[in-house]
């Protein structure tokens, strides 16, 4: 079952359970999927990789919005955004720990043959593909930078 179908089933369940806040988050996911399907050059069905990218983008947007609301003293809106981010994040695969990210990055560096910070682009390209959906690219970049600096 694709993520799209799973979200549609969860929307129906949330409607029956009258979970208004959860329903809003699920509808946001469905809207983002439909938008991705209608983009120029997109196919009728979304690949699993594209679905994960859409989900990651939505979670990131919610977290950034929550930070903005919190900094402006709007805790009510911040809490709502964080709740939606949690609901949306349930559709992502389990996130890797920092140690697991570091181990994967070291494997990529070895495979690519990186010698120092000048090879950051090569390493990031491969690392982002391998860790897509499993780790935030910001954390991956941080680990790549740390490891390459120590070479």
Rosetta constraint file for C-alpha pairs under 8 A:
AtomPair CA 1 CA 5 HARMONIC 6.23 0.50
AtomPair CA 1 CA 6 HARMONIC 6.62 0.50
AtomPair CA 2 CA 6 HARMONIC 6.30 0.50
AtomPair CA 2 CA 48 HARMONIC 7.41 0.50
AtomPair CA 3 CA 7 HARMONIC 6.05 0.50
AtomPair CA 3 CA 48 HARMONIC 7.64 0.50
AtomPair CA 3 CA 51 HARMONIC 6.95 0.50
AtomPair CA 3 CA 91 HARMONIC 7.37 0.50
AtomPair CA 4 CA 8 HARMONIC 6.28 0.50
AtomPair CA 4 CA 30 HARMONIC 6.95 0.50
AtomPair CA 4 CA 33 HARMONIC 7.15 0.50
AtomPair CA 4 CA 51 HARMONIC 7.85 0.50
AtomPair CA 5 CA 9 HARMONIC 6.25 0.50
AtomPair CA 6 CA 10 HARMONIC 6.17 0.50
AtomPair CA 7 CA 11 HARMONIC 6.08 0.50
AtomPair CA 7 CA 26 HARMONIC 6.45 0.50
AtomPair CA 7 CA 29 HARMONIC 7.50 0.50
AtomPair CA 7 CA 30 HARMONIC 6.89 0.50
AtomPair CA 8 CA 12 HARMONIC 6.50 0.50
AtomPair CA 8 CA 30 HARMONIC 7.36 0.50
AtomPair CA 9 CA 13 HARMONIC 6.36 0.50
AtomPair CA 10 CA 14 HARMONIC 6.01 0.50
AtomPair CA 10 CA 26 HARMONIC 7.47 0.50
AtomPair CA 11 CA 15 HARMONIC 6.10 0.50
AtomPair CA 11 CA 23 HARMONIC 6.04 0.50
AtomPair CA 11 CA 26 HARMONIC 6.09 0.50
AtomPair CA 11 CA 27 HARMONIC 7.13 0.50
AtomPair CA 12 CA 16 HARMONIC 6.29 0.50
AtomPair CA 13 CA 17 HARMONIC 6.15 0.50
AtomPair CA 14 CA 18 HARMONIC 5.83 0.50
AtomPair CA 14 CA 19 HARMONIC 5.18 0.50
AtomPair CA 14 CA 20 HARMONIC 7.43 0.50
AtomPair CA 14 CA 22 HARMONIC 6.77 0.50
AtomPair CA 14 CA 23 HARMONIC 5.71 0.50
AtomPair CA 15 CA 19 HARMONIC 6.43 0.50
AtomPair CA 15 CA 20 HARMONIC 7.54 0.50
AtomPair CA 15 CA 23 HARMONIC 6.78 0.50
AtomPair CA 19 CA 23 HARMONIC 6.03 0.50
AtomPair CA 20 CA 24 HARMONIC 6.38 0.50
AtomPair CA 21 CA 25 HARMONIC 6.70 0.50
AtomPair CA 21 CA 80 HARMONIC 7.96 0.50
AtomPair CA 21 CA 84 HARMONIC 7.46 0.50
AtomPair CA 22 CA 26 HARMONIC 6.27 0.50
AtomPair CA 22 CA 84 HARMONIC 6.91 0.50
AtomPair CA 22 CA 87 HARMONIC 6.71 0.50
AtomPair CA 23 CA 27 HARMONIC 6.04 0.50
AtomPair CA 24 CA 28 HARMONIC 6.24 0.50
AtomPair CA 24 CA 84 HARMONIC 7.82 0.50
AtomPair CA 25 CA 29 HARMONIC 6.48 0.50
AtomPair CA 25 CA 84 HARMONIC 5.18 0.50
AtomPair CA 25 CA 85 HARMONIC 7.86 0.50
AtomPair CA 25 CA 87 HARMONIC 6.66 0.50
AtomPair CA 25 CA 88 HARMONIC 6.54 0.50
AtomPair CA 26 CA 30 HARMONIC 6.34 0.50
AtomPair CA 26 CA 87 HARMONIC 7.73 0.50
AtomPair CA 26 CA 88 HARMONIC 7.11 0.50
AtomPair CA 27 CA 31 HARMONIC 6.04 0.50
AtomPair CA 28 CA 32 HARMONIC 6.15 0.50
AtomPair CA 29 CA 33 HARMONIC 6.22 0.50
AtomPair CA 29 CA 54 HARMONIC 7.99 0.50
AtomPair CA 29 CA 55 HARMONIC 7.03 0.50
AtomPair CA 29 CA 58 HARMONIC 7.51 0.50
AtomPair CA 29 CA 88 HARMONIC 7.27 0.50
AtomPair CA 30 CA 34 HARMONIC 6.20 0.50
AtomPair CA 31 CA 35 HARMONIC 6.10 0.50
AtomPair CA 32 CA 36 HARMONIC 6.13 0.50
AtomPair CA 32 CA 54 HARMONIC 6.80 0.50
AtomPair CA 33 CA 37 HARMONIC 6.23 0.50
AtomPair CA 33 CA 46 HARMONIC 7.87 0.50
AtomPair CA 33 CA 51 HARMONIC 7.07 0.50
AtomPair CA 33 CA 54 HARMONIC 7.05 0.50
AtomPair CA 34 CA 38 HARMONIC 6.41 0.50
AtomPair CA 35 CA 39 HARMONIC 6.35 0.50
AtomPair CA 36 CA 42 HARMONIC 7.12 0.50
AtomPair CA 36 CA 46 HARMONIC 7.74 0.50
AtomPair CA 36 CA 54 HARMONIC 7.84 0.50
AtomPair CA 37 CA 42 HARMONIC 5.67 0.50
AtomPair CA 37 CA 43 HARMONIC 6.41 0.50
AtomPair CA 37 CA 44 HARMONIC 6.09 0.50
AtomPair CA 37 CA 45 HARMONIC 6.75 0.50
AtomPair CA 37 CA 46 HARMONIC 6.53 0.50
AtomPair CA 38 CA 42 HARMONIC 6.44 0.50
AtomPair CA 42 CA 46 HARMONIC 7.76 0.50
AtomPair CA 46 CA 50 HARMONIC 6.06 0.50
AtomPair CA 46 CA 51 HARMONIC 6.31 0.50
AtomPair CA 47 CA 51 HARMONIC 6.28 0.50
AtomPair CA 48 CA 52 HARMONIC 6.22 0.50
AtomPair CA 49 CA 53 HARMONIC 6.27 0.50
AtomPair CA 49 CA 132 HARMONIC 7.77 0.50
AtomPair CA 49 CA 133 HARMONIC 7.93 0.50
AtomPair CA 50 CA 54 HARMONIC 6.23 0.50
AtomPair CA 51 CA 55 HARMONIC 6.28 0.50
AtomPair CA 52 CA 56 HARMONIC 6.08 0.50
AtomPair CA 52 CA 92 HARMONIC 6.63 0.50
AtomPair CA 52 CA 132 HARMONIC 7.96 0.50
AtomPair CA 52 CA 133 HARMONIC 5.90 0.50
AtomPair CA 53 CA 57 HARMONIC 6.09 0.50
AtomPair CA 53 CA 132 HARMONIC 7.84 0.50
AtomPair CA 53 CA 133 HARMONIC 6.97 0.50
AtomPair CA 54 CA 58 HARMONIC 6.29 0.50
AtomPair CA 55 CA 59 HARMONIC 6.30 0.50
AtomPair CA 55 CA 88 HARMONIC 6.71 0.50
AtomPair CA 55 CA 89 HARMONIC 7.19 0.50
AtomPair CA 55 CA 91 HARMONIC 7.27 0.50
AtomPair CA 55 CA 92 HARMONIC 6.99 0.50
AtomPair CA 56 CA 60 HARMONIC 6.13 0.50
AtomPair CA 56 CA 89 HARMONIC 7.56 0.50
AtomPair CA 56 CA 92 HARMONIC 7.47 0.50
AtomPair CA 56 CA 133 HARMONIC 7.05 0.50
AtomPair CA 57 CA 61 HARMONIC 6.13 0.50
AtomPair CA 58 CA 62 HARMONIC 6.22 0.50
AtomPair CA 58 CA 85 HARMONIC 7.43 0.50
AtomPair CA 58 CA 88 HARMONIC 7.34 0.50
AtomPair CA 59 CA 63 HARMONIC 6.25 0.50
AtomPair CA 59 CA 84 HARMONIC 8.00 0.50
AtomPair CA 59 CA 85 HARMONIC 4.89 0.50
AtomPair CA 59 CA 86 HARMONIC 7.76 0.50
AtomPair CA 59 CA 88 HARMONIC 6.30 0.50
AtomPair CA 59 CA 89 HARMONIC 6.26 0.50
AtomPair CA 60 CA 64 HARMONIC 6.16 0.50
AtomPair CA 60 CA 85 HARMONIC 7.81 0.50
AtomPair CA 61 CA 65 HARMONIC 6.09 0.50
AtomPair CA 62 CA 66 HARMONIC 6.08 0.50
AtomPair CA 62 CA 81 HARMONIC 5.25 0.50
AtomPair CA 62 CA 82 HARMONIC 6.47 0.50
AtomPair CA 62 CA 84 HARMONIC 7.03 0.50
AtomPair CA 62 CA 85 HARMONIC 5.48 0.50
AtomPair CA 63 CA 67 HARMONIC 6.31 0.50
AtomPair CA 63 CA 81 HARMONIC 6.83 0.50
AtomPair CA 63 CA 82 HARMONIC 6.24 0.50
AtomPair CA 63 CA 85 HARMONIC 6.58 0.50
AtomPair CA 64 CA 68 HARMONIC 6.38 0.50
AtomPair CA 65 CA 69 HARMONIC 6.15 0.50
AtomPair CA 65 CA 78 HARMONIC 7.17 0.50
AtomPair CA 65 CA 81 HARMONIC 6.80 0.50
AtomPair CA 66 CA 70 HARMONIC 6.02 0.50
AtomPair CA 66 CA 77 HARMONIC 7.09 0.50
AtomPair CA 66 CA 78 HARMONIC 4.16 0.50
AtomPair CA 66 CA 79 HARMONIC 7.04 0.50
AtomPair CA 66 CA 80 HARMONIC 7.96 0.50
AtomPair CA 66 CA 81 HARMONIC 5.42 0.50
AtomPair CA 66 CA 82 HARMONIC 6.17 0.50
AtomPair CA 67 CA 71 HARMONIC 6.12 0.50
AtomPair CA 67 CA 78 HARMONIC 6.91 0.50
AtomPair CA 68 CA 72 HARMONIC 6.32 0.50
AtomPair CA 68 CA 78 HARMONIC 7.83 0.50
AtomPair CA 69 CA 73 HARMONIC 6.30 0.50
AtomPair CA 69 CA 74 HARMONIC 4.95 0.50
AtomPair CA 69 CA 75 HARMONIC 6.51 0.50
AtomPair CA 69 CA 77 HARMONIC 6.28 0.50
AtomPair CA 69 CA 78 HARMONIC 5.19 0.50
AtomPair CA 70 CA 74 HARMONIC 5.38 0.50
AtomPair CA 70 CA 75 HARMONIC 5.32 0.50
AtomPair CA 70 CA 77 HARMONIC 7.97 0.50
AtomPair CA 70 CA 78 HARMONIC 5.61 0.50
AtomPair CA 74 CA 78 HARMONIC 6.24 0.50
AtomPair CA 75 CA 79 HARMONIC 5.94 0.50
AtomPair CA 76 CA 80 HARMONIC 6.45 0.50
AtomPair CA 77 CA 81 HARMONIC 6.28 0.50
AtomPair CA 78 CA 82 HARMONIC 6.21 0.50
AtomPair CA 79 CA 83 HARMONIC 6.11 0.50
AtomPair CA 80 CA 84 HARMONIC 6.30 0.50
AtomPair CA 81 CA 85 HARMONIC 6.13 0.50
AtomPair CA 82 CA 86 HARMONIC 6.23 0.50
AtomPair CA 83 CA 87 HARMONIC 6.35 0.50
AtomPair CA 84 CA 88 HARMONIC 6.09 0.50
AtomPair CA 85 CA 89 HARMONIC 5.90 0.50
AtomPair CA 86 CA 90 HARMONIC 6.53 0.50
AtomPair CA 87 CA 91 HARMONIC 7.87 0.50
AtomPair CA 88 CA 92 HARMONIC 7.75 0.50
AtomPair CA 92 CA 133 HARMONIC 6.54 0.50
AtomPair CA 92 CA 134 HARMONIC 7.73 0.50
AtomPair CA 93 CA 133 HARMONIC 6.48 0.50
AtomPair CA 93 CA 134 HARMONIC 6.11 0.50
AtomPair CA 94 CA 134 HARMONIC 6.32 0.50
AtomPair CA 95 CA 133 HARMONIC 7.58 0.50
AtomPair CA 95 CA 134 HARMONIC 4.71 0.50
AtomPair CA 95 CA 135 HARMONIC 5.44 0.50
AtomPair CA 96 CA 100 HARMONIC 5.78 0.50
AtomPair CA 96 CA 101 HARMONIC 6.13 0.50
AtomPair CA 96 CA 134 HARMONIC 5.81 0.50
AtomPair CA 96 CA 135 HARMONIC 5.79 0.50
AtomPair CA 97 CA 101 HARMONIC 6.19 0.50
AtomPair CA 98 CA 102 HARMONIC 6.09 0.50
AtomPair CA 99 CA 103 HARMONIC 6.21 0.50
AtomPair CA 100 CA 104 HARMONIC 6.22 0.50
AtomPair CA 101 CA 105 HARMONIC 6.07 0.50
AtomPair CA 101 CA 135 HARMONIC 7.41 0.50
AtomPair CA 101 CA 140 HARMONIC 6.75 0.50
AtomPair CA 101 CA 143 HARMONIC 7.55 0.50
AtomPair CA 102 CA 106 HARMONIC 6.13 0.50
AtomPair CA 102 CA 140 HARMONIC 7.98 0.50
AtomPair CA 102 CA 143 HARMONIC 6.16 0.50
AtomPair CA 102 CA 144 HARMONIC 7.93 0.50
AtomPair CA 103 CA 107 HARMONIC 6.40 0.50
AtomPair CA 104 CA 108 HARMONIC 6.32 0.50
AtomPair CA 104 CA 127 HARMONIC 7.79 0.50
AtomPair CA 105 CA 109 HARMONIC 6.12 0.50
AtomPair CA 105 CA 123 HARMONIC 8.00 0.50
AtomPair CA 105 CA 127 HARMONIC 6.41 0.50
AtomPair CA 105 CA 140 HARMONIC 7.49 0.50
AtomPair CA 105 CA 143 HARMONIC 7.23 0.50
AtomPair CA 105 CA 144 HARMONIC 6.39 0.50
AtomPair CA 106 CA 110 HARMONIC 6.18 0.50
AtomPair CA 106 CA 147 HARMONIC 7.60 0.50
AtomPair CA 107 CA 111 HARMONIC 6.10 0.50
AtomPair CA 108 CA 112 HARMONIC 5.99 0.50
AtomPair CA 108 CA 123 HARMONIC 6.51 0.50
AtomPair CA 108 CA 126 HARMONIC 6.92 0.50
AtomPair CA 108 CA 127 HARMONIC 6.32 0.50
AtomPair CA 109 CA 113 HARMONIC 5.82 0.50
AtomPair CA 109 CA 114 HARMONIC 5.35 0.50
AtomPair CA 109 CA 123 HARMONIC 6.03 0.50
AtomPair CA 110 CA 114 HARMONIC 6.71 0.50
AtomPair CA 112 CA 122 HARMONIC 7.29 0.50
AtomPair CA 112 CA 123 HARMONIC 6.68 0.50
AtomPair CA 114 CA 119 HARMONIC 5.53 0.50
AtomPair CA 114 CA 120 HARMONIC 7.92 0.50
AtomPair CA 114 CA 122 HARMONIC 7.82 0.50
AtomPair CA 114 CA 123 HARMONIC 7.15 0.50
AtomPair CA 114 CA 148 HARMONIC 7.76 0.50
AtomPair CA 115 CA 119 HARMONIC 6.74 0.50
AtomPair CA 115 CA 148 HARMONIC 7.30 0.50
AtomPair CA 115 CA 151 HARMONIC 6.53 0.50
AtomPair CA 116 CA 120 HARMONIC 7.59 0.50
AtomPair CA 116 CA 148 HARMONIC 4.86 0.50
AtomPair CA 116 CA 149 HARMONIC 6.27 0.50
AtomPair CA 116 CA 150 HARMONIC 7.84 0.50
AtomPair CA 116 CA 151 HARMONIC 5.61 0.50
AtomPair CA 117 CA 145 HARMONIC 6.82 0.50
AtomPair CA 117 CA 148 HARMONIC 5.04 0.50
AtomPair CA 117 CA 149 HARMONIC 5.73 0.50
AtomPair CA 119 CA 123 HARMONIC 6.40 0.50
AtomPair CA 119 CA 148 HARMONIC 7.98 0.50
AtomPair CA 120 CA 124 HARMONIC 5.96 0.50
AtomPair CA 120 CA 144 HARMONIC 7.04 0.50
AtomPair CA 120 CA 145 HARMONIC 7.08 0.50
AtomPair CA 120 CA 148 HARMONIC 7.40 0.50
AtomPair CA 121 CA 125 HARMONIC 6.16 0.50
AtomPair CA 122 CA 126 HARMONIC 6.74 0.50
AtomPair CA 123 CA 127 HARMONIC 5.93 0.50
AtomPair CA 123 CA 144 HARMONIC 7.41 0.50
AtomPair CA 124 CA 128 HARMONIC 5.73 0.50
AtomPair CA 124 CA 140 HARMONIC 7.81 0.50
AtomPair CA 124 CA 141 HARMONIC 6.78 0.50
AtomPair CA 124 CA 144 HARMONIC 7.30 0.50
AtomPair CA 125 CA 129 HARMONIC 6.53 0.50
AtomPair CA 126 CA 130 HARMONIC 6.30 0.50
AtomPair CA 127 CA 131 HARMONIC 5.92 0.50
AtomPair CA 127 CA 140 HARMONIC 7.42 0.50
AtomPair CA 128 CA 132 HARMONIC 5.47 0.50
AtomPair CA 128 CA 137 HARMONIC 6.50 0.50
AtomPair CA 128 CA 140 HARMONIC 7.46 0.50
AtomPair CA 131 CA 135 HARMONIC 5.85 0.50
AtomPair CA 132 CA 136 HARMONIC 7.84 0.50
AtomPair CA 132 CA 137 HARMONIC 7.79 0.50
AtomPair CA 135 CA 139 HARMONIC 7.06 0.50
AtomPair CA 135 CA 140 HARMONIC 6.98 0.50
AtomPair CA 136 CA 140 HARMONIC 6.49 0.50
AtomPair CA 137 CA 141 HARMONIC 6.01 0.50
AtomPair CA 138 CA 142 HARMONIC 6.23 0.50
AtomPair CA 139 CA 143 HARMONIC 6.27 0.50
AtomPair CA 140 CA 144 HARMONIC 6.12 0.50
AtomPair CA 141 CA 145 HARMONIC 6.05 0.50
AtomPair CA 142 CA 146 HARMONIC 6.25 0.50
AtomPair CA 143 CA 147 HARMONIC 6.09 0.50
AtomPair CA 144 CA 148 HARMONIC 5.94 0.50
AtomPair CA 145 CA 149 HARMONIC 6.02 0.50
AtomPair CA 146 CA 150 HARMONIC 6.55 0.50
AtomPair CA 147 CA 151 HARMONIC 6.70 0.50
